[in-house]
Amino acid sequence: MPGVAMVEAGGCPQDFPAKLTRQVVVCSIIAAVGGLMFGYDIGISGGVTSMDSFLKEFFPTVYVKKHQAKTDNYCKYNNQWLQLFTSSLYFAAIVASGFSSIVNKKFGRKPAMQIASVLFLIGAILNASAQNLAMLIIGRMFLGAGVGFGNQAVPLFISEIAPVKYRGGLNICFQLLCTLGILAANIINYFTSKHPYGWRISLGGAAVPALVLLFGSMIIVETPTSLIERGKHEKGLSTLKKIRGVDNVDKEYQEIFSSADYAKQIKHPYRNLMSKYNRPQLICGSLLQFFQQVTGITAVMFYAPVLFMTMGFGDNASLFSAVMANTVKPVCTIVAIFLVDRFGRKVLLAQAAIQMFIAQCAIGGILARHLHSTNVVPKHYCVIVILLICLFLTGFAWSWGPLCWLIPSETFPLETRSTALFVTVSINMFSTFLIAQTFLTTLCHLRYGVFFFFAVWLVIMFIFTICFLPETKGVPIDEMIDMVWKKHWFWKRFYKDYDVSKRRREHENSID
């Protein structure tokens, strides 16, 4: 039956003994600081681009249009170079994801996170000391390279280190720290906006999470999967016992060993990724990354202060409104940590799609009625728009925000996992790049219609979730094909003539 989960938590044939150890919790939180870096950058760019001191320095034409009373409200910030300041990060992230895939496979998850922090640190220094637009954009691209490495390595690290029962909640720590990074950036923007070098302070603040991840990544353990995959079997076994808090880890070790040994036989991972039995995960993982961006979240996160000023808020009021709106996200992300492994992924995604649809339509309706070319939206309607944005952000925070990172990291088999995450992360970064590079221009041309554009996509996302996305809660990563994809009403057709477990057994027998 379409949309019905075929696997229930606790129904797994592989019940791996494990405790939620302090080692796992600490390692997951330290790794999730990669999300703090990502979130800080998302939150900082929108506030900085609304600061007069920043616009005077790098975008004087935008500064002039901002203060001209007769400039069209929807077109004040329509400038390709201003959009490139925001979007260039994501173009660099696409390229960096490819290198991250290689590092993750050959050297491990820890080195990939360390490289991410170093690249991000360099970007923060370049941005804080930028003397011209070229230096500013180059700094953004270093930040993007750090995001590309971190956004692939961190969810992968957490999914592999977490016990099955707690995998969803621990993985959402990445998104939780991402939301805290956005909130911290908005608060910093608010307090530095009137300082002549406030934008330098804001942009340079990105160095703090980069340093935390750099030093923190030196003390965390490597994942047992990565160690075994790279031939360090004894260390992989001892690490597995350490992070599980039990000695009886033979079943889980054997499962990882079998997957790693089978993965070594795959000489062309990209070609293997396109094979029939990997197609369902690839399609769903890629669509989730694309859908995450066409919710409209990028527009709201990057350009919230700009949007508030478009409606008639002053500089400080727009930044403060952005702080208020982004306060709800960390709280609702915590809600997701407790709900995702109890109710599953599908319920949260479907419910939130409806909630965000209502918010987008309502915002579009208010702007259509009250925001024209040169007027100011009445204050009480501005308050309603802020509340609607909060409603939108709450839905995103407990669903499409964290789960679009979680689901791809837990659904691919080991032989294609690193390659697949490169593809899905790249799709996310490319989609973000497109939205960030075109939103202000789209706002200028579609005006309030841009919110109805996102609302249409939310309807499509709801249908996709109900009909085509399988439930993955409570299923060991290396059992996903047999227990999830082969039992789904639609995707099972891809596995009629393919038995993954049988192939692996035949491979093991050939070795023996």
N, C-alpha and C positions, 0 to 999 in steps of 0.2 A: 504494500500500500504506500503511495507516495507520501513522503514526509514523515513517516513513522519511524522512530529510532529502532534499529534492529538489535542493539546491544544495550543491556542494562549494566549499571555499575555493580560489580561483584559477580557478574556472570562470566568472568574470564576463566579459561582453562588454566592459565598460568597465574597462580596466586603467589607472588613473590614476597617473602617475609621482609618487612622493613619498618623501621621507626622513623618518625620525623625528627632527625637528630639536629643538634645545635649546629653541627658542621654544615649541613645542607642549608639551613636557614641563613646562616652567616654568609656562606658562599653565594647564595641566591641574591641576597640583598646587595652585596658588594658588586656582583655582576650587573645587577639591575641599575647601578649608577650610570651605565651606558644609556639607559632611558632618561636619566636626569640630564645628561648632556643633550640628547635629542630634544627633550621638552624645553630646556632653557633656550635653545636656538629658535624653536618655533615661537615661543612667547616673546623673545627679545626683539625680533625683526619688525613686527607690526608696530610696537611702541616706539622704536627708534625712528622708523620712517614717518612718524607723526610729529617728531620733535623739530622745532624751527631751527635750532642750531645745526642739526644734522642736514636738513634740507638746504639751508644756506650754503653749507660747505660743499655738498656733492650734487644737489639737485635744485639749483636756484630757480629754474623755470617752474618747477612744482611749487616751490615756496611762494612765488608770485601769484600763481593760480589759486593757491589755498586761501590767500587773503583778499582776493578780488571778489567783491560782493555779487557781481553778475555772472560769475563762472557757474556753469551747470553743476549742481550738487553731485550728480552721478559721475562727473568727468574730471573733478578737480585733481585726482591723483593718477589719471591715465597717462602713464609714462613708462615706456618699455625698459629704460635703464633702471628705473626704480623697481620695477617688477623683477628685472634680472638680478638685482641685489638680493632679493629673497630667493628666487628660483635657482640661481647658479649653484647653490649648495647641493641641490638634488640631482643636478646633472653630474656633478663630481661623484656623488654617492653611487650612481649607477656604475661608473667605471670602477670605483673602489670595491664594489660588491664582488666583481669578478676576481680580483686579487685576494679578497677575503675568503672566497670559496677555496682557493688553492692553499692559503695559509691554514685554514681550519682543517683541511684534510691531511696535509703533509706535516704540519708542526703542532697542531692542537688548537683548542679554543682559547686558552690563556694568552698565547702570543698574539692572536688576532685582537683580543680586547686591549692588550698593551699597545699595539700599533694604533688602534683606534684612539686611545687617550693621547698619545704623542701627536698624532695628526691634528686632533682637536685643539690641543694646547698651542700648536704652531698657528693655527687659524685664529685663535683668540688673541694672540700677541699681535699678529698682522692687522687684525681689525681694530684693535684698541689703539694702534699707533699709525693707522692709515693716513697718508698725506694726499692721496688722490683716489679717484674712482677705481683705477686699475688695481691698486694695492688692496682696496676694499674688496673687490671681486675675487682676487687671488686668495685673500684670507678666507672668504666665504667658501671657496672651493676646497681649501684644506679642511675646513669644518665639515664639508660634505663628505670628503674622503673618510674622516673619522666616523661620521654617521653611517656610511656604507659598511665599514668594518664592524662597527658596534652593533648595528641593527641586525646583522646576520649572525654574529657570534653569540650575543647574549641570549636571545630566545633559545638557540640551539643548546647552549651550555646548561641553561636552567631545565629544559625539557629532558636532557640526558641525566642530569644529576638528581632530579626530583623523584621520589617514590610515586608509583602510578596513582595512588589514591589522592595525592596532594599536588600533582603536576599542574593542573589548571590554575589553582590558587597561587602557587609559587611563581608560575610564569607571568601572572598578571602583575607581580611586583615590578616588572619592567615598565608596564604601562602606568602603574601607580607613581613611580618616580618620574616618569615622563610628565604626568599631570602636575606633580609638585614642582618640576622644573619650569613648566609654563607659568604656574602661579608665582614662583620666586622671581621669574623674569619680569612679570607684570608689576610686581611690587617694587622691584628695583627701578624699572622705568618710571614709575609714578614719583619716586623720591628724587630721581636724578634729572627729570625732564627740564627743570628750570636752571640747572647748572650749565654754564657755557660748554663744559666738556662732559656733560652727562651721558651723551651717546658713547663716548670712549669708555666710561666706567661700565655702562651696561654691556657693551660688546666684550670688554675685557673680562667681565665676570664669568664668561664661559670657561676660563682657565680653572676655576675652582672645581667643578665636577670632573674635569679632565685629570687633574692632579689626584683627586680622590680615587678614581678608577685606576690610574697608573700605579699608585702605591698599594691599593687594595688588591689588585690583580696579582701582586707578587706573593700574597699570603694564602690565596685560595688554592684548592686542589684542582688538578686537571680531571676531566670526566673519565670514568672507567671506560666508556665507549671509545673515546679518543685514544686512550692508552692502549687498549686491546687492538684497536684498528691499526695502530702504528707498531704493533709487535711487542709491546711491553706488557706481556701477559701477567707476570707475577705482580708487578706494580698495580696493574688494573684490578686484579683480584683483591689485593690488600686495600686499595682505595675503595672498592665496592663494599667491603666489610666495614670499613671505617665510616662511610657516609650512611650506610643502612643501619648501623648500630647492632647488627646481628652477625653471627658466624655462618649461619645457614643461607648462603647466597649462591649455592651451586647451580640452581635452576636458572637464576637470572644471569649468572656468569656464562653458563653454557649457551643461553639464548643470544647474548651479546657476541660471544665468541663465534657462534655459527653465522650470525649476520655479518660480522666483520670478515670472516674467512670467505664467505660467499661474495662479499663486496669486492674483495681483492681480484676476483676473476673478471670483474667488469672493467674492460680496458678502455671503453669509450663511454663515460658516464652521460655525456650529453645525448648521444645516440640512444643509450638505454633509457634515458628520461623520456624520450619521445615514443618509446615502445608502447604497445597497446595496454599492458597491465599497469603502466605508470600514468597513463593519460587521465584517468579520473582525478587523481590527486593533483596533477598539474593544472587541470582545468579549474578545479575548485579553489586551489590555493591562489592561482593567478587572478581569478575573478574576485576573490575576497579582497585582495590588495587593491584592485581597481575600484571595487565598490566602496572601500573605506574612504577613498578620496572624493567620490561623487556623492557622498552624503552631504558635502558642502563644508566639512570640518576644516579643510585647509583655508577656505575663504574666511570662516569665522575666527580661526586661531591666528592666522597671519595678519588679518586686516580688521580685527575687531575695533581697535582705536580709530582707524580710518573710517570705518562704517559709522561709529558713534559721532565722529566729527561731521560726517556727511549729513547726519540728521540734525546737526545744529549744536552739539555739545562743544564746550571749550576744550582746550588741550588737557588740562588737569582732570576735568570731568570725564572726558573720554577714556583716559588712562585708568581712572578710578573705577569706571564702569567695567572696564576689561578685567580689573582685579576682582571685582565682585562676581562677574560671570564665571571666571575661572576658579573661584573658590569651591564651587560645587563639584568640580571634576575629581579631585583627590578623594572626596568623601564617597562619591558614587563608585569610584574604582575599587575602594575598599569593600563596598557592597559586592562587587563582582568576585572578589577573592573568596568570599564566603558562599556565594551562590553557584559559581561555575561548576564545581565538582559535585554539587548536590542536585541541581536542576538540569545541568547540561548546557551545551553551547547553543543549540537550536532555539530553545525557549527565549533566551536572552536576546539573541539576534532578531528574532521575529517580533518580539514585543517592542524592542527599541526602534525598529524600522517604522512601526506605526506611530510611535511617540514623536520621532524626528520628522515624519511626514506632516503631522499636525502642526508642529512648530514652524517648519519652513513655509507652509501654506499661509499660516497666520501672519508671519513676518512679511511675506510678499504682499498679502492683502492690506496690511497697515501702510506699508510704503506706497503701494499703488494709490491708496486713498489720500494720504497725507503728505507725502514727500514729492514735491514737484521740482522744477529746475532750479529755482533760486530761493525757495521759502525754507522755513525751519519747522520741523515736526513739533506739534504741541507737546509740552513736557510730560503730560500724563500718558501719552502714547509712547514716548521714549521709554518710560518706565516699563510699559507693557512689553516693548520690544526686548528690553534687557531680561525680563522674566521669561520671555519665550526663548531667548538664547540660552538661558539657564536650563530650561526644559529640554532643549535640544542637546545641550552638553551632558546632562545627566544620562540621557538615553545612550549617547555615544560612549560615555565613560564606562558603563557597565556591559557594553556589548561590542560594537564594531571597532572600538579603539583597541582594547586588549586582545579580543578573540581573533582578529585578523592576523595578529602576530603569533598567537598560540597555536591555532589549528594547523597552519603549514608546517610548523616546527615539530608537530607530533604525528603527522600522517604519512610522511615519506619513509620508505625503507632505507636502511643505512647505505646501501650501495649507490643511492642517488640523492641522499639527504642534503649534503653540502652543495651539490650542483643545483638541486631544486630550490634551495633557499636563496641561492644567487639569483635565479630566475624570478622568484616571487618578490624578493626584496627590490630587485631592479624594476619590476613592474610597478611596485609601490612608489619608488622614487621617481620614476618617469611620469606616473600619474600626478604625483605631487608637483613635479616640475611644470607640467602643463597647466594645472590649476593656478599655481602661484604666478606663472608667467602671463596668464591671460585673464585673471579674475578682474583686475581693475579695468581692463579694456572691455571685457564682457559686461561689467556693471555699467559702463558708460553707454553701451549700445542696447543691451537688454533691459537696463534699469531694474525695476523691481521684479521683472520676469526671470531674473537669474535664480531667484529663490524657488520659483515654480519649476524651473529646469531641474534643480536638485531634488525637488519633491517627486518628480516623475521617476527618477532613478531609484528613489526609496521604495516605490511600489514594485519595481522590477526586483530589487533586492529581497523584498518580503517574499515574493513568489519563488525566487531561487532558493531561499532558506527553507521554506516549507516543502518544496518538491524535490530538490536536488542535493541538498547538503546533508550528509549522514551525521549521526551523533557519534562522538569519539570519546566521551567521558569514560573514565575507568578502564580503558583498554591499553595494555602495554604497547609501546611504540612499535615493536617488532612483530606484533600480532595484528596490526591494523588491516592488512589486506584480507587475511582469512576471516576475521571477525567483523569487519565493517564493510569494506568495499564489495566483497563477494556476496554479501547478503542484502545489499541495497537494491531496491526495486528497479532502478534505472542502470546503475553502474555495474551490476553483476554481469551484464552482457559482455563486458570487456574481459571476463575471466572464465569464460566457458571452457576454453581449452588450455587453461594455464593453472597449474597448481604450484604455488610458491613453496609451500612446505615440502612437497614431494621433490621439487628441484633441489632444495637445500639438503634433504636427506640423501638424495642420490649423490650430491657433491661430497657429503661427509663420508659416505660409503666408499666412494672412489679414492678418497684420501687414506681411509683405513686399509 
